[in-house]
Amino acid sequence: MEPESAVTTCYRHPAVESHVRCIRCERYICPDCMREAAVGHQCPECVREGARSVRQARTAFGGRITAVPLVTYVLIALNVLAYVGELVRPAIVDRFEMLGVGLAGPDGGHYVWQAAHPADFHAEGVADGEWYRLLTGAFLHLPPTAGTFGILHIVMNMVSLWNIGRVVETQLGRTRYLALYLLSALGGSVLVLVLAPAEPTLGASGAIFGLGAAYYVMARRLGADMAQVNRFMAGLLLWLLISAGLTSWQGHLGGLLAGAVVTLAYAYAPRDGRRTLVQAGACVVLLVVLVVSTWAKVTELTGNP
């Protein structure tokens, strides 16, 4: 009877002789399968299992810690791409800007809404079912030669988004930050619809005001030195007042209020297993309120439930 072979091989590569065992599962591993550990080596499966069992670090508001503000970069890129699209095809502005209700004429022109209008005119805007304008308008900006600010409109907004967005995203994590941004943008558009439905608006200002509110709420929750934060907030509110005659203050105020509501839910949700559920629930409730408000205003404008 032949003696049993004493040669041991890697469990993943049976043709490769190996004399090293994984310190967790004790299977033999070859040099290609060895992964450095605090003591000895581990196999790839044990390394993956260990990574799954390690608790992910979280911010004070429950988000995953990230070193790169990826969502802020993506939002800036989307705004810039939309702006390039406007320059190439100016009709994009009329098609996708925030407009509660207006009239489209037979000549292709756009007119101020009047409930009693000729038969060859037809309604346009959110009241005509174009609900997408509530969000698309937040990614458009004034053409270079239009309005009071022209190209400064997008430049100022993107600089603001770059400065404050990175701070807020780092504290909230990507998912919570994106929800905050979109709900703030939506909140701004809905308040425009409710208070000034015939006024066309565009720009990321509503969402950025929401980020400003988030910055203030987070600073208070974390016990930060409020001197600088209060100066920032005073400047933001001052701009809200000054810009009332130049831009859509309704959009700014709506974004500010929506951002504050969302961040209050993020900041003061219980710090246990219910936190994510409470935070998500608050976002859903706000979304429902905004949708119902939109439906109610559209019903009022059109007379159709």
VENHUHU-V373145 format. One record per run of one state. SS is the DSSP state (hx for helix, st for strand, lp for the rest). FROM is the first residue (numbers start at 1). LEN is the number of residues. If there is no record, write none. Layout:
SS|FROM|LEN  SS|FROM|LEN
//
This chain:
lp|1|8  st|9|1  lp|10|7  st|17|1  lp|18|2  st|20|2  lp|22|6  st|28|2  lp|30|1  hx|31|3  lp|34|1  st|35|2  lp|37|4  st|41|2  lp|43|1  hx|44|10  lp|54|4  st|58|1  lp|59|5  st|64|1  lp|65|5  hx|70|19  lp|89|2  hx|91|6  lp|97|1  st|98|1  lp|99|3  st|102|3  lp|105|5  st|110|2  lp|112|10  st|122|3  lp|125|1  hx|126|3  lp|129|4  hx|133|7  lp|140|12  hx|152|21  lp|173|1  hx|174|22  lp|196|5  st|201|1  lp|202|3  hx|205|18  lp|223|3  hx|226|20  lp|246|3  hx|249|20  lp|269|6  hx|275|28  lp|303|3
//
